[in-house]
Amino acid sequence: MRAGITDPADLSISELIESMKRRELWAADVVAANLRRLDLTEPSVHAYAYVARDEAMAAARARDQLAGRGGWAGPLHGIPIGVKDLFETGDMPTEAGSRVLAGNRPSRDAEAVRRLRAAGAIVVGKTVTHEFSYGLNVPSTRNVWDRSRYPGGSSAGSGVAVAVGSAAGSIGTDTAGSVRTPAAVNGIVGLKPTYGSVSTEGVIPTCPSLDHVGPLARRVTDCALLFGVLSGSVAVDLDAPPAAEQLPLLRTRLGVERRHFFHAGVEAAVARAVERALGVLRQLGATVVEITIPELELAPAVTSTIMAVEASHWHRTLIRERRFDYDPATRIMLELGQLLPAVRYLEAQQAREVVRGAVRRAFLEDSLDAIVAPSVPVTAPPIERATELGGLVHHQSPANVTGQPSLSIPCGFSEDGLPIGLQLIGRPFAEDTVLRIAAAYEEATSWHERRPPLAT
């Protein structure tokens, strides 16, 4: 294990796997440590809607029996994973944070969960989400760095579980930033892959044309491993080629669009941290160029319109039959979506193509490998402002609208000790490039090594 680390709950996925392969740890040790950390932190952070304690330990013992015979369950052998409570799970409830689905027990696993389990991962529980990943209700989950602060979007439970170590990794959904925002405000890594690269089968939809499934973890290498399992792709090699050993980002071109991502509402601490990160990227060999994409300003309105219509459409039967089981704020949003005329939805889809085309041209004309920006414009605000955070969608929505891969990685802390995230938006299906850039930055910095206070 890494020097100075004695608790397996503080290790990354890759470190856990190496320790288990060397027989320094067994899966039962890993899951037991995970559950101890869960017991310590849950009273204050409330990351889980359901904990499968006995099932997780039984699965860990089964992994150990296999390993004792010389076998190995897969690339995620014995790794404890948290799963957002939108993913169907055949052995535990899937309630989407809503009374509407109270007691719902699916007959199968979502495809993403099935792939994780087939790779040897152990699901320790279902993580908290806003109602149907759409509601304006304020769940009980709290930020790991300051319990009075916002914990992220609807995948907050998944982000918080990873940040405190009650899961080594997790999966969430990202429709308007709900993987990347919890990653940013909790100081971990979150990847929204290219639209369609990870199956949403068996995931309760929020907005099918904008929904993405993505992993959250402490390290870029962990996100790369989880993405490889979820997408069925070849594992991403994050090592720099020998010729670029000293400058791992040589010949990498990064774009900075200031009009959209560095507007006046971006907190000074966030802007400073991202500017410092750009300096690090330059030192690693990257060329940073200024770009202009005015069409990005359309993205937030496109996102909100498409979400309103598609979410209302999916809930049209349930809201008639179970109207008063919805949180009132969620119900109002869904009913308002039903009132939007079809022409507005079609206009939003047309505007979406305008944004997508403009971003594609910027990548081609400037030969970009990625766009670099703050993940969100502010550090985690007070929890009582959780329903006033449309500004976060402003930074996150472009990658949902275009469907391009986007990753958030820690790049600093504010003076009051709150994490700041750096966002990398890549070419479609170029997750390997985004992950390599992030890995080079992570290797050159130490933000990922900081751990939140665990005391209540």
SEPA-416378 format. One record per residue (C-alpha): residue number from 1; x, y, z. Coordinates in steps of 0.05 Angstrom, whole numbers, plus 5000, padded with zeros to 4 digits. Layout:
BEGIN
+-----+------+------+------+
:  nr :   px :   py :   pz :
+-----+------+------+------+
: NUM :    X :    Y :    Z :
...
+-----+------+------+------+
This chain:
BEGIN
+-----+------+------+------+
:  nr :   px :   py :   pz :
+-----+------+------+------+
:   1 : 5000 : 5000 : 5000 :
:   2 : 5020 : 5073 : 4990 :
:   3 : 5068 : 5099 : 5043 :
:   4 : 5030 : 5131 : 5101 :
:   5 : 4964 : 5099 : 5082 :
:   6 : 4938 : 5046 : 5130 :
:   7 : 4864 : 5046 : 5116 :
:   8 : 4842 : 5012 : 5051 :
:   9 : 4784 : 5062 : 5047 :
:  10 : 4836 : 5116 : 5031 :
:  11 : 4866 : 5079 : 4971 :
:  12 : 4849 : 5089 : 4898 :
:  13 : 4820 : 5033 : 4856 :
:  14 : 4886 : 5018 : 4822 :
:  15 : 4922 : 5016 : 4889 :
:  16 : 4869 : 4969 : 4917 :
:  17 : 4875 : 4923 : 4857 :
:  18 : 4951 : 4920 : 4862 :
:  19 : 4947 : 4906 : 4937 :
:  20 : 4898 : 4849 : 4926 :
:  21 : 4940 : 4820 : 4870 :
:  22 : 5000 : 4820 : 4918 :
:  23 : 4957 : 4788 : 4972 :
:  24 : 4969 : 4847 : 5018 :
:  25 : 4894 : 4856 : 5020 :
:  26 : 4834 : 4811 : 5006 :
:  27 : 4767 : 4833 : 4979 :
:  28 : 4735 : 4823 : 5047 :
:  29 : 4787 : 4870 : 5078 :
:  30 : 4771 : 4923 : 5026 :
:  31 : 4695 : 4918 : 5032 :
:  32 : 4698 : 4916 : 5108 :
:  33 : 4741 : 4979 : 5109 :
:  34 : 4692 : 5011 : 5061 :
:  35 : 4633 : 4995 : 5106 :
:  36 : 4670 : 5021 : 5168 :
:  37 : 4682 : 5086 : 5132 :
:  38 : 4608 : 5087 : 5112 :
:  39 : 4587 : 5078 : 5185 :
:  40 : 4633 : 5134 : 5206 :
:  41 : 4611 : 5185 : 5154 :
:  42 : 4538 : 5170 : 5138 :
:  43 : 4510 : 5204 : 5199 :
:  44 : 4536 : 5271 : 5172 :
:  45 : 4540 : 5264 : 5096 :
:  46 : 4481 : 5219 : 5079 :
:  47 : 4508 : 5192 : 5014 :
:  48 : 4467 : 5128 : 5011 :
:  49 : 4394 : 5114 : 5001 :
:  50 : 4405 : 5039 : 5012 :
:  51 : 4464 : 4999 : 5037 :
:  52 : 4473 : 4925 : 5017 :
:  53 : 4519 : 4908 : 5075 :
:  54 : 4508 : 4833 : 5079 :
:  55 : 4506 : 4823 : 5004 :
:  56 : 4570 : 4863 : 4995 :
:  57 : 4608 : 4822 : 5046 :
:  58 : 4582 : 4756 : 5017 :
:  59 : 4605 : 4779 : 4947 :
:  60 : 4674 : 4797 : 4976 :
:  61 : 4682 : 4729 : 5008 :
:  62 : 4663 : 4697 : 4941 :
:  63 : 4717 : 4739 : 4907 :
:  64 : 4768 : 4716 : 4959 :
:  65 : 4750 : 4643 : 4949 :
:  66 : 4761 : 4652 : 4875 :
:  67 : 4828 : 4687 : 4886 :
:  68 : 4849 : 4632 : 4934 :
:  69 : 4841 : 4582 : 4878 :
:  70 : 4884 : 4625 : 4833 :
:  71 : 4825 : 4659 : 4797 :
:  72 : 4808 : 4732 : 4786 :
:  73 : 4739 : 4760 : 4775 :
:  74 : 4759 : 4815 : 4727 :
:  75 : 4791 : 4884 : 4724 :
:  76 : 4749 : 4909 : 4782 :
:  77 : 4758 : 4847 : 4826 :
:  78 : 4731 : 4863 : 4896 :
:  79 : 4724 : 4938 : 4885 :
:  80 : 4667 : 4970 : 4925 :
:  81 : 4623 : 5013 : 4881 :
:  82 : 4565 : 5060 : 4895 :
:  83 : 4508 : 5064 : 4845 :
:  84 : 4462 : 5123 : 4837 :
:  85 : 4390 : 5107 : 4855 :
:  86 : 4367 : 5115 : 4782 :
:  87 : 4401 : 5050 : 4760 :
:  88 : 4359 : 4987 : 4763 :
:  89 : 4388 : 4935 : 4810 :
:  90 : 4358 : 4866 : 4815 :
:  91 : 4379 : 4855 : 4887 :
:  92 : 4361 : 4921 : 4920 :
:  93 : 4309 : 4977 : 4913 :
:  94 : 4310 : 5029 : 4857 :
:  95 : 4267 : 5087 : 4880 :
:  96 : 4298 : 5148 : 4844 :
:  97 : 4292 : 5188 : 4908 :
:  98 : 4217 : 5191 : 4902 :
:  99 : 4155 : 5166 : 4939 :
: 100 : 4127 : 5150 : 4870 :
: 101 : 4174 : 5089 : 4866 :
: 102 : 4176 : 5071 : 4940 :
: 103 : 4189 : 4997 : 4947 :
: 104 : 4205 : 4988 : 4873 :
: 105 : 4246 : 4924 : 4863 :
: 106 : 4269 : 4914 : 4791 :
: 107 : 4278 : 4844 : 4763 :
: 108 : 4345 : 4860 : 4731 :
: 109 : 4407 : 4902 : 4733 :
: 110 : 4417 : 4962 : 4688 :
: 111 : 4468 : 4947 : 4634 :
: 112 : 4520 : 4992 : 4668 :
: 113 : 4512 : 4955 : 4734 :
: 114 : 4514 : 4888 : 4699 :
: 115 : 4580 : 4906 : 4667 :
: 116 : 4610 : 4929 : 4733 :
: 117 : 4591 : 4865 : 4767 :
: 118 : 4615 : 4823 : 4709 :
: 119 : 4683 : 4858 : 4717 :
: 120 : 4685 : 4836 : 4790 :
: 121 : 4660 : 4900 : 4824 :
: 122 : 4618 : 4896 : 4887 :
: 123 : 4558 : 4943 : 4893 :
: 124 : 4555 : 4967 : 4965 :
: 125 : 4492 : 5008 : 4958 :
: 126 : 4449 : 5058 : 4922 :
: 127 : 4469 : 5131 : 4928 :
: 128 : 4423 : 5190 : 4940 :
: 129 : 4394 : 5229 : 4882 :
: 130 : 4347 : 5288 : 4873 :
: 131 : 4277 : 5263 : 4858 :
: 132 : 4282 : 5229 : 4790 :
: 133 : 4347 : 5266 : 4781 :
: 134 : 4304 : 5326 : 4762 :
: 135 : 4270 : 5354 : 4824 :
: 136 : 4286 : 5417 : 4862 :
: 137 : 4278 : 5380 : 4927 :
: 138 : 4339 : 5385 : 4973 :
: 139 : 4363 : 5315 : 4991 :
: 140 : 4398 : 5300 : 5057 :
: 141 : 4467 : 5291 : 5025 :
: 142 : 4520 : 5342 : 5047 :
: 143 : 4586 : 5367 : 5020 :
: 144 : 4645 : 5330 : 5049 :
: 145 : 4688 : 5392 : 5059 :
: 146 : 4634 : 5434 : 5093 :
: 147 : 4569 : 5403 : 5115 :
: 148 : 4533 : 5470 : 5106 :
: 149 : 4551 : 5471 : 5032 :
: 150 : 4520 : 5445 : 4967 :
: 151 : 4543 : 5373 : 4952 :
: 152 : 4533 : 5376 : 4876 :
: 153 : 4480 : 5357 : 4826 :
: 154 : 4434 : 5297 : 4827 :
: 155 : 4493 : 5249 : 4830 :
: 156 : 4515 : 5282 : 4895 :
: 157 : 4509 : 5217 : 4934 :
: 158 : 4556 : 5182 : 4886 :
: 159 : 4607 : 5239 : 4890 :
: 160 : 4604 : 5245 : 4965 :
: 161 : 4612 : 5169 : 4975 :
: 162 : 4676 : 5170 : 4935 :
: 163 : 4703 : 5232 : 4968 :
: 164 : 4696 : 5205 : 5039 :
: 165 : 4718 : 5134 : 5019 :
: 166 : 4653 : 5097 : 5031 :
: 167 : 4659 : 5075 : 4958 :
: 168 : 4723 : 5067 : 4918 :
: 169 : 4686 : 5088 : 4856 :
: 170 : 4615 : 5103 : 4835 :
: 171 : 4570 : 5115 : 4776 :
: 172 : 4521 : 5171 : 4764 :
: 173 : 4482 : 5204 : 4708 :
: 174 : 4498 : 5271 : 4676 :
: 175 : 4442 : 5308 : 4639 :
: 176 : 4465 : 5379 : 4655 :
: 177 : 4528 : 5367 : 4695 :
: 178 : 4507 : 5319 : 4749 :
: 179 : 4571 : 5277 : 4746 :
: 180 : 4619 : 5335 : 4737 :
: 181 : 4589 : 5382 : 4788 :
: 182 : 4592 : 5334 : 4848 :
: 183 : 4664 : 5317 : 4826 :
: 184 : 4682 : 5391 : 4825 :
: 185 : 4652 : 5412 : 4891 :
: 186 : 4676 : 5349 : 4928 :
: 187 : 4748 : 5348 : 4901 :
: 188 : 4746 : 5284 : 4859 :
: 189 : 4747 : 5264 : 4786 :
: 190 : 4683 : 5255 : 4745 :
: 191 : 4676 : 5236 : 4672 :
: 192 : 4617 : 5248 : 4627 :
: 193 : 4632 : 5205 : 4566 :
: 194 : 4610 : 5216 : 4495 :
: 195 : 4535 : 5209 : 4486 :
: 196 : 4519 : 5137 : 4471 :
: 197 : 4587 : 5108 : 4490 :
: 198 : 4559 : 5080 : 4555 :
: 199 : 4491 : 5045 : 4555 :
: 200 : 4432 : 5078 : 4591 :
: 201 : 4391 : 5014 : 4587 :
: 202 : 4358 : 5003 : 4654 :
: 203 : 4370 : 5074 : 4678 :
: 204 : 4307 : 5114 : 4696 :
: 205 : 4311 : 5171 : 4646 :
: 206 : 4313 : 5245 : 4660 :
: 207 : 4319 : 5270 : 4589 :
: 208 : 4337 : 5214 : 4541 :
: 209 : 4371 : 5257 : 4488 :
: 210 : 4416 : 5290 : 4540 :
: 211 : 4427 : 5234 : 4591 :
: 212 : 4497 : 5205 : 4599 :
: 213 : 4524 : 5152 : 4647 :
: 214 : 4592 : 5166 : 4676 :
: 215 : 4641 : 5145 : 4731 :
: 216 : 4667 : 5183 : 4791 :
: 217 : 4732 : 5165 : 4827 :
: 218 : 4791 : 5195 : 4864 :
: 219 : 4842 : 5188 : 4808 :
: 220 : 4841 : 5196 : 4733 :
: 221 : 4868 : 5125 : 4724 :
: 222 : 4808 : 5099 : 4764 :
: 223 : 4759 : 5137 : 4719 :
: 224 : 4795 : 5109 : 4658 :
: 225 : 4788 : 5038 : 4685 :
: 226 : 4714 : 5047 : 4702 :
: 227 : 4700 : 5078 : 4634 :
: 228 : 4734 : 5020 : 4599 :
: 229 : 4689 : 4971 : 4636 :
: 230 : 4625 : 5012 : 4626 :
: 231 : 4637 : 5024 : 4552 :
: 232 : 4667 : 4957 : 4535 :
: 233 : 4726 : 4993 : 4504 :
: 234 : 4799 : 4974 : 4508 :
: 235 : 4831 : 4999 : 4572 :
: 236 : 4859 : 5069 : 4564 :
: 237 : 4935 : 5072 : 4569 :
: 238 : 4951 : 5137 : 4605 :
: 239 : 5026 : 5130 : 4603 :
: 240 : 5062 : 5183 : 4562 :
: 241 : 5099 : 5156 : 4501 :
: 242 : 5175 : 5152 : 4513 :
: 243 : 5192 : 5209 : 4465 :
: 244 : 5147 : 5256 : 4505 :
: 245 : 5170 : 5233 : 4574 :
: 246 : 5191 : 5303 : 4596 :
: 247 : 5134 : 5340 : 4562 :
: 248 : 5075 : 5292 : 4563 :
: 249 : 5029 : 5343 : 4529 :
: 250 : 5075 : 5362 : 4472 :
: 251 : 5035 : 5374 : 4408 :
: 252 : 4971 : 5380 : 4450 :
: 253 : 4927 : 5441 : 4433 :
: 254 : 4879 : 5467 : 4484 :
: 255 : 4826 : 5521 : 4473 :
: 256 : 4802 : 5573 : 4523 :
: 257 : 4734 : 5605 : 4509 :
: 258 : 4729 : 5664 : 4557 :
: 259 : 4663 : 5695 : 4537 :
: 260 : 4623 : 5634 : 4561 :
: 261 : 4667 : 5603 : 4614 :
: 262 : 4701 : 5663 : 4646 :
: 263 : 4643 : 5712 : 4651 :
: 264 : 4637 : 5763 : 4707 :
: 265 : 4599 : 5714 : 4752 :
: 266 : 4659 : 5667 : 4758 :
: 267 : 4687 : 5672 : 4828 :
: 268 : 4757 : 5702 : 4832 :
: 269 : 4784 : 5640 : 4869 :
: 270 : 4758 : 5595 : 4813 :
: 271 : 4786 : 5639 : 4758 :
: 272 : 4854 : 5641 : 4792 :
: 273 : 4857 : 5566 : 4802 :
: 274 : 4840 : 5552 : 4729 :
: 275 : 4891 : 5603 : 4705 :
: 276 : 4944 : 5568 : 4747 :
: 277 : 4922 : 5502 : 4718 :
: 278 : 4931 : 5530 : 4648 :
: 279 : 5001 : 5550 : 4668 :
: 280 : 5016 : 5478 : 4689 :
: 281 : 4988 : 5451 : 4624 :
: 282 : 5034 : 5498 : 4585 :
: 283 : 5093 : 5475 : 4626 :
: 284 : 5075 : 5403 : 4607 :
: 285 : 5081 : 5422 : 4534 :
: 286 : 5010 : 5440 : 4515 :
: 287 : 4995 : 5499 : 4469 :
: 288 : 4938 : 5541 : 4496 :
: 289 : 4899 : 5583 : 4446 :
: 290 : 4843 : 5633 : 4456 :
: 291 : 4779 : 5615 : 4418 :
: 292 : 4711 : 5646 : 4410 :
: 293 : 4646 : 5607 : 4405 :
: 294 : 4588 : 5656 : 4414 :
: 295 : 4538 : 5601 : 4401 :
: 296 : 4554 : 5570 : 4469 :
: 297 : 4508 : 5621 : 4500 :
: 298 : 4449 : 5582 : 4470 :
: 299 : 4467 : 5518 : 4508 :
: 300 : 4434 : 5532 : 4576 :
: 301 : 4367 : 5550 : 4544 :
: 302 : 4371 : 5491 : 4497 :
: 303 : 4384 : 5445 : 4556 :
: 304 : 4327 : 5471 : 4599 :
: 305 : 4276 : 5468 : 4542 :
: 306 : 4294 : 5398 : 4519 :
: 307 : 4296 : 5373 : 4591 :
: 308 : 4229 : 5403 : 4608 :
: 309 : 4194 : 5370 : 4549 :
: 310 : 4228 : 5302 : 4551 :
: 311 : 4222 : 5294 : 4627 :
: 312 : 4148 : 5313 : 4625 :
: 313 : 4137 : 5263 : 4569 :
: 314 : 4167 : 5205 : 4607 :
: 315 : 4127 : 5222 : 4670 :
: 316 : 4061 : 5235 : 4634 :
: 317 : 4027 : 5172 : 4660 :
: 318 : 4057 : 5170 : 4729 :
: 319 : 4041 : 5242 : 4744 :
: 320 : 3967 : 5229 : 4727 :
: 321 : 3965 : 5167 : 4771 :
: 322 : 4011 : 5188 : 4828 :
: 323 : 4008 : 5264 : 4825 :
: 324 : 4011 : 5276 : 4900 :
: 325 : 4068 : 5227 : 4912 :
: 326 : 4115 : 5274 : 4876 :
: 327 : 4151 : 5329 : 4914 :
: 328 : 4110 : 5393 : 4898 :
: 329 : 4169 : 5428 : 4865 :
: 330 : 4182 : 5368 : 4820 :
: 331 : 4109 : 5363 : 4802 :
: 332 : 4106 : 5436 : 4783 :
: 333 : 4167 : 5429 : 4738 :
: 334 : 4137 : 5368 : 4703 :
: 335 : 4070 : 5402 : 4694 :
: 336 : 4102 : 5464 : 4665 :
: 337 : 4139 : 5420 : 4616 :
: 338 : 4073 : 5394 : 4590 :
: 339 : 4052 : 5465 : 4573 :
: 340 : 4110 : 5480 : 4527 :
: 341 : 4088 : 5481 : 4454 :
: 342 : 4120 : 5432 : 4405 :
: 343 : 4150 : 5490 : 4366 :
: 344 : 4193 : 5509 : 4426 :
: 345 : 4221 : 5438 : 4430 :
: 346 : 4236 : 5437 : 4356 :
: 347 : 4269 : 5505 : 4360 :
: 348 : 4312 : 5480 : 4417 :
: 349 : 4334 : 5420 : 4376 :
: 350 : 4351 : 5466 : 4318 :
: 351 : 4391 : 5510 : 4365 :
: 352 : 4425 : 5448 : 4391 :
: 353 : 4451 : 5434 : 4321 :
: 354 : 4476 : 5505 : 4316 :
: 355 : 4516 : 5497 : 4380 :
: 356 : 4542 : 5428 : 4359 :
: 357 : 4564 : 5455 : 4291 :
: 358 : 4599 : 5515 : 4321 :
: 359 : 4638 : 5473 : 4371 :
: 360 : 4657 : 5423 : 4317 :
: 361 : 4684 : 5480 : 4274 :
: 362 : 4724 : 5508 : 4331 :
: 363 : 4757 : 5440 : 4343 :
: 364 : 4773 : 5433 : 4269 :
: 365 : 4796 : 5504 : 4253 :
: 366 : 4841 : 5509 : 4314 :
: 367 : 4862 : 5435 : 4313 :
: 368 : 4840 : 5428 : 4386 :
: 369 : 4848 : 5367 : 4429 :
: 370 : 4805 : 5396 : 4484 :
: 371 : 4772 : 5459 : 4511 :
: 372 : 4794 : 5479 : 4582 :
: 373 : 4747 : 5515 : 4629 :
: 374 : 4724 : 5519 : 4702 :
: 375 : 4680 : 5459 : 4717 :
: 376 : 4631 : 5505 : 4753 :
: 377 : 4636 : 5581 : 4762 :
: 378 : 4634 : 5580 : 4838 :
: 379 : 4657 : 5538 : 4897 :
: 380 : 4603 : 5500 : 4934 :
: 381 : 4550 : 5551 : 4956 :
: 382 : 4509 : 5546 : 5020 :
: 383 : 4460 : 5488 : 5019 :
: 384 : 4400 : 5536 : 5027 :
: 385 : 4416 : 5562 : 4957 :
: 386 : 4412 : 5493 : 4926 :
: 387 : 4351 : 5512 : 4885 :
: 388 : 4383 : 5575 : 4857 :
: 389 : 4441 : 5545 : 4819 :
: 390 : 4424 : 5553 : 4746 :
: 391 : 4493 : 5583 : 4737 :
: 392 : 4524 : 5514 : 4744 :
: 393 : 4485 : 5489 : 4684 :
: 394 : 4515 : 5548 : 4645 :
: 395 : 4584 : 5516 : 4649 :
: 396 : 4563 : 5443 : 4643 :
: 397 : 4508 : 5444 : 4590 :
: 398 : 4552 : 5454 : 4528 :
: 399 : 4581 : 5384 : 4532 :
: 400 : 4512 : 5354 : 4543 :
: 401 : 4483 : 5392 : 4484 :
: 402 : 4540 : 5370 : 4438 :
: 403 : 4547 : 5301 : 4468 :
: 404 : 4623 : 5309 : 4474 :
: 405 : 4664 : 5278 : 4530 :
: 406 : 4677 : 5323 : 4589 :
: 407 : 4717 : 5311 : 4653 :
: 408 : 4724 : 5349 : 4718 :
: 409 : 4789 : 5343 : 4757 :
: 410 : 4811 : 5379 : 4821 :
: 411 : 4854 : 5441 : 4807 :
: 412 : 4856 : 5479 : 4872 :
: 413 : 4821 : 5502 : 4935 :
: 414 : 4791 : 5568 : 4956 :
: 415 : 4816 : 5606 : 5017 :
: 416 : 4760 : 5575 : 5058 :
: 417 : 4781 : 5505 : 5039 :
: 418 : 4730 : 5488 : 4984 :
: 419 : 4752 : 5448 : 4922 :
: 420 : 4755 : 5477 : 4853 :
: 421 : 4747 : 5436 : 4789 :
: 422 : 4779 : 5441 : 4721 :
: 423 : 4736 : 5419 : 4662 :
: 424 : 4764 : 5387 : 4598 :
: 425 : 4718 : 5379 : 4539 :
: 426 : 4744 : 5334 : 4484 :
: 427 : 4727 : 5311 : 4414 :
: 428 : 4671 : 5260 : 4406 :
: 429 : 4694 : 5190 : 4427 :
: 430 : 4763 : 5217 : 4445 :
: 431 : 4758 : 5200 : 4519 :
: 432 : 4829 : 5172 : 4515 :
: 433 : 4855 : 5242 : 4498 :
: 434 : 4816 : 5277 : 4553 :
: 435 : 4839 : 5225 : 4603 :
: 436 : 4912 : 5231 : 4582 :
: 437 : 4911 : 5306 : 4589 :
: 438 : 4878 : 5300 : 4658 :
: 439 : 4927 : 5246 : 4679 :
: 440 : 4987 : 5289 : 4660 :
: 441 : 4959 : 5348 : 4699 :
: 442 : 4943 : 5303 : 4759 :
: 443 : 5014 : 5275 : 4758 :
: 444 : 5043 : 5345 : 4759 :
: 445 : 5000 : 5369 : 4818 :
: 446 : 4978 : 5344 : 4886 :
: 447 : 4906 : 5368 : 4892 :
: 448 : 4880 : 5297 : 4887 :
: 449 : 4919 : 5278 : 4949 :
: 450 : 4879 : 5323 : 4995 :
: 451 : 4827 : 5287 : 5038 :
: 452 : 4766 : 5319 : 5071 :
: 453 : 4756 : 5319 : 5146 :
: 454 : 4717 : 5258 : 5166 :
: 455 : 4694 : 5280 : 5234 :
: 456 : 4621 : 5299 : 5241 :
+-----+------+------+------+
